[in-house]
């Protein structure tokens, strides 16, 4: 409670600091963290703005004194936003619509296609044994006017009051992110809603390093969707940049005669550390690997200082060299962990797929989703596509994905049959060479699809034989 009390005291002091200067209302949307950097310290030059003279002096009950430098959350972008006379968000996005470009997101079953300013399509291609390809597809929205960006922007330019209206935001991984919405309707009729057409809101958000990728597709209500697109085009507009880092640091420097950090806080932190000790039953090597697991972004994080603002459930898996990691992964001794939400997943190549949940009180709950049997997989691969290809520009083929069958999992109550899973291993380029993303779908009761995507997989996909089995590159 002491650190929280100190933080509350600081924030209350901020509200009355500097002669009643108008400050934003405090809310849980803007998290804070107190740092104790000592006297030798340089303020960050990127991200949230700091000024040397924006500080308050705090005194603890033990008469320890600290100079606490506060972030300028209120005034960070205000002047720039007020003076901005540049293109509207619609004009900034216009090249995307004029080029008739499309973005794709490939998931385990569905592929999503967003042709900007035209349509959103969800489809699945299935090659039947023999010849023809069956396509299952739905249009999640079509553009109903020729230039979707002209009307609102025109209003904004002609009516100054319109430009002052609040920009909508969406919570993406805990960060309130401004977005520019484009509505698309007139999609494929929805049988669950009296054949009303499907519709979507496409949310364009600023991401300096992006290439107009689809970050997510979500069905928010029946047959109504939200599609989030990362684009660098919006970043030239100050109102669409990130306001602040996920956590706003307050730097408290000790004044002469005071310790680096308050004595009571040091004692409290030691007590909390001691209380955690009895619950640590994990092995030393597991603790080591846990320390190495960090959340990073599939796309390069939006840089605000050293903070990462955007994550999509990707885990930083290891500091092993590529060759070591590939050998250990293919031997099944290095397992991939991932997933977001209540269930997490463990995939050990050529061994098993487990679904598990860890709880401090009840321990670990684990379900065997599937186990490896080479003969069973080969039998499965004779009837299913174990390899799928992409066509290169020079006309040659490259393996895009391999699929492996893991059967004989734990018995399913709903079907009275063992669980089984198809593991789809995909190449996923990333700025982090040792990143892995894992997600699971359940198209039928207790029959699963596990998507595993990583740059590590890119290095071994072309070694796949006719059964989709991988080997160490020569």
N, C-alpha and C positions, 0 to 999 in steps of 0.2 A: 504493500500500500504506500510505502514511503516514496518510491520513485514516481508513482502516479500522483501522489499529493504534491510532490515537487513540480511535476509537469503542470498540474492544474494551477498551482501557484504562479508559475511562469506565464501561463496563458492568460490568467486573470490579470497579471501585471501588464502584459502586452496590451490588453484592452484599454488600460488607463494610462499607458505610457505616453510620454512626449506631449504633455499638455492637452490631452483630449483629442489627439489626431484621430480622424475617422479611420477605423480599421474594419475589415470584413467581419461579419458575424461568425463566431466559432461554430464549427460543425464537425461531425465524425467523418465527413468526406475528405477532410484535410488532416492526415495523420502527422504527428510530430514525434521526434526522438531527441533526447538530450544526449549530447556528446561531451566528453571531458578531455579536450585535446592537450591541455597543458599550455605553457606560455609560448613555446616555440611552435608557431602554427600559422599557416597561410589560409585565408578564406578561399573557398572554391570560386573559380572564375567562370564556370559554366553552370547551367541549370538554374536553380532558384537564385535570385539576386540577393547579395548581402552588401551592407555598407558598414564601415568601421564605426560610424557614429550611431547606428541603430542598435542600441544595447540597453540593458537594464542591469543594475547591481542587485544581486540576490544575497541574502544573509540567512544561514541555517540557524536552527535553535542553538547550535554549539558555537555560534558567532563566526563561522567560517564564511568568507566572502568570495563571491564569484561574479565575474563580468560575463553576462550571457548575451551573445550576439544573435539577433533574431533575423529570420528570413523576411524579405520584403514581398510577402505573398500578395498583398493588395496591389502594389504598384508595378509589379514585374512587367506586364505588357500593356498597361493601361494607356500610356502616352502613345506608344506605337499604334495601338488599336484605334485611338481617337483620331490620329493624323493619317490613317491609312486611306489612300485614294486610288489604290491599285485595282486590278481586275476583280470582279466578283467571283465567288467559288464556282459558279456555273461557267464563267468564261475560262477559269483556270482548267476546268475539266473538259472543255470543248475539244481539245486535240484527241482525247480518248474516244469521243463520240464520232468525230469526223473521220478518224482512221478506220472505223468499223472494226476495232480490235476486240478480241474475246479473251477471257481469263478462264482457267480450268482448275478444278479441284478434284483429284481422283481419290475416292475412298474405297473401302473394301468391296462394296457392291455397286454403289452409285458413282457416276461421274457428273459433276456439276459444270455447266457451261454458262458463263455470263458474257453475252455479246453486248457491250456497253451501248446503251441507248436503243437497243433492239429487243433482246429477249433474254430470259433465263430458262435454261433447259436442264432437266435431271434425266439421265438415261443410263441404261445398262445393256451392254452387248453380250450376247451369248451365242457361241458357235455350237450348233447341234452336230452330233456325230455324223460326219459326212460333209455336207456342203454349206447350206445357207446360214446366214447370220440373223438371229432374231434380235430386234431392238425393242426394248421396253422403255418408253419415254413419256415425260410429262413436261408441259411448259408451265413454269411457276409464275410467269408474268410476261407480258408483251408491252412494248412502248406504244401508247395510243395516240401520241401527238408527234409531229415531225421533229421539232426541236424541244426536247424535254427541259432544256436548261434556260430557254429564253424568257419564259413568262415570269418566274419568281425574281430573276435577276433584274429584269426591266423594272419591276415594281420597286426593287431595292434602290435602284439608281434614281428613279423619279421621286420616290417618297422617302425622305431622310428618316422618318419615324420607323419605316419598315426595316432599315438597316440596323436600327438599335434593338430590334427584337432579339430575344434570347436564343442562342444557338443550342440545339438539342445535344445532349450528351448521353453516352452509353457507358456502363460500367464494364470495362474490359480488364480482367485480372486485377480487380481492385482499383483501377485507375479510371476516373471519370474523364471520358474521352469525347471531345467535340466531333460531330460528324455532319456531313451534308447529305440529306435524304433525297432519293429519287424514287418516286412511286411507279410501280409497273403492275398493270392489271390485265384482265382479259386472257388469263392463262387457261390451261386445260380444265374443263368442267369437273367439279368435285362432287362425287356421288354422296359423300357424307354430309354435304351441305346443300341439298336440293338442287344439285348440278350448277351451283353458282361457280363462276370462274375462279381459279386460283389467282392469288395476287401476292406481290412481294414489295418490301421496302429495301432498296439497295442503299447501304450506308457507306459513304466514302469517307475514310479517315486518313489524316496525314501520317505518312511514314517515310522519312527521307531516303531510306535504303531500299524501299519496295519497288516491285515491278508490276503493280496493279494485281497482286495476288488476291485470291479469295481466302480470307482468314477463317470465315465460318459461314455455315448455312444452318439456320434453325427454323423449325416450324413452331411459331410462337402460339398460334391457335390453329385449329383444324384448317388446313389448306391456305393458311396465311403465313408468309415466311419473312425472315430477316436475313439479308446477305450482307456481310461486312467485307469491304474491299480496302486493301491497303494501297495508297497511292502517294507518290512524292509531289504530285501536281498541286495538292491543296496546301502544301507547307509554306508556300509564298504568302499565304493570307494569315496575318497574326492571330486572328480569332480561331483558327483551326489548328494551331500548334498546341502541344501539351502545355498546360498552365504551370505545372510544377512537377517535381519528382514524386514518386509514390510516398516517400516519407520526407518530411521537411525537418532538416537538422537544426537544432538550437545548440550553438557552441558555447559552453560555459568554461571560461578560463579562470583558473584559481588566481586570486590576488595574493601579494606577499603575505606569508605567515599562515596561509591556508593550504591543506593538502590538495593533491591533484583532483581527488574526488571526495565528497563528504564522507566522514568516518562512518556515520550510521548506514549510509548506502553500501559501503564496502562490507560491513558486517552482515547486512541483510542478504547481499548477493552470495556471501560465503555460506550462510545458513540455507539458502535455496539450493545451492550446489550440493550441500551435504544431504538434504532431503531427497534429492534425485538419486543418490547413489544406490539404495537398496533395489531400485527398479531396473537397474542396468544388468540385464542378464545376457546381453548379446556378446558374441565372441569378439575378440580383439580385431580380427580381420574384417568382421562385419562393420565394426565401428569405423575402421579405416575407410571402407568403401562408402559408408554413409557420408563421411566427411567430404568425400570427393564428388558426391552427387549434388549438383546444383541445378536450379532451374535456369534455363536459358531460353532464348527465343529461336523458333525455327527460322524466322527472319532476323536480320541484325537488329538488336534492340534499338529503340529510339534513344539516341544518346542525350542524356541530360546529366552532365558530369559523368561520374562512374556508375550511375544508377541504370538499371534496366526497367523499362516501363511496360513492356509488352511480352508476355509469355504465353505459350500455347501448350503447356503440359509436356514439354520436352525435357528429358533428363540428360545431364552431362555425365557420360558413363564411366570414363576411365582416363588415366594418364599413361596407360601402356602405349608402346609404339604401335603403329598400324599393323605391322607383321605379327607382333605378339598377340594383339587383340584378335586378329583374324584366326590365328591358329587356336587360341583358347576358345573362341566363340564356336568354331566348327567342331572342336572336340567335345563341346558341351560343358566345359569346365568354367567358362565365363557366361553367365546368364544375364539377359536383359530384363530390367524391371521398368515398369511404367504404368500409365493409367492415371486418370484423375477421378476424384469422387470417392465414394465409400470403398469400392473394390479396386484393388491394385492387381497387376498381372506379372507373373514371372515366366519367362520363356527361355528354356534351355534347349538349344538346337540339338536335334537328334535324341532328345530325352523326354521332355514333357512340357505341358502348359499348365500352370497353376493359377488359380484366382484366389486372392487372400485379402483378409481385413485384419488389421492389428489394432488392438484396443488395450489401453493401460490396465483396465480392470479385468477383462475376460481373456486377455492374451491374444493369440493368433488363431483366426478361423481360416482354414484352407480347404479349397475344393480342387480336385484333380479334374481339369477340363478335358485333357487328352494325353495319351502317352504314345511314344513313337514305336512303330513296328515297321521296319523297312519293307517287308513283303506286303503288308497291308497297304502301305503308301503306294508301292509300285502297282498293285492291283487297282487302286483308286485312280492313279495317274493314267491308266490305259483308257479310262472312260471320261476323264476330265483334263482340262488344259493345265499341265504342270508348269508351262512357260508361256508368257505372253511377250510380244515383241513391239518395239518402236522402229519405225523406218527412218534411217538417217538420210541426210540430204544427198549423199553420194549413192544412195540406192541400197546400201547394205543394211542388215538388220542388227539391232542390239536388244538384248534381253531387258525388258522393263520391269518384270515381276516374276517371281516363282511362287508356286503354291504347294504346300505340303499338308498331308493329312495326318492328324493325330487322333486316334480313336481310343476306345476302351477306357474312358474316364469314369468318374464316380457315377453311380446309378442315379438316374433322374426320376424324381417322384412323379412328374407330370406324364412321362412317356413310358416309365418302367424299363427304360433302355439306358445303356451307358452314354454318358456325354461324349461329344466328339467336336473337333475344331479343325477348320482349315486355316493354316497360317499363311498369310500372304506377305512375302518379304519384298520390299520395294526400295529402290534407290531414292534417296531424298537428299539433295544437295543442301548444305548448311554452312554458315560461317564457322560453326563449331564442328571440327572433323569427327569428334567422338560423341555426337548427340544421337539419341534414339527417341522416337515417338512411338508409343504403343496405345492402341485403342481396340475395343472389342464391340462387335455387333452380334445380335442374336436373331437372325432372320426367322428361325424356327425354334420351338421350345428345345432347349438343351443342345441345339446344333449351332455352333458359334463360328464366327469369322474373326480371327485376330490379325489386325494390321500392324506390321512392324516396319518402320521406316528409319533409315539411317544412312549417312555418308559411308559408313563401314560396309554396308551391303552393296553400295555402288561398285566397290572394288572387287567383288566376288561374283556378281550376277552373271557375267559372261562365261564363268566356268561351269554353269549349269548344264548337266547332261540331259538326255531325253526325258528322264523322270524328274527333272528339276533339282537334282541333288547337286550340292555345291562342293567345291574343293579349294585348297589353297592355291592362289595364282602362281604359276611357274615363273 
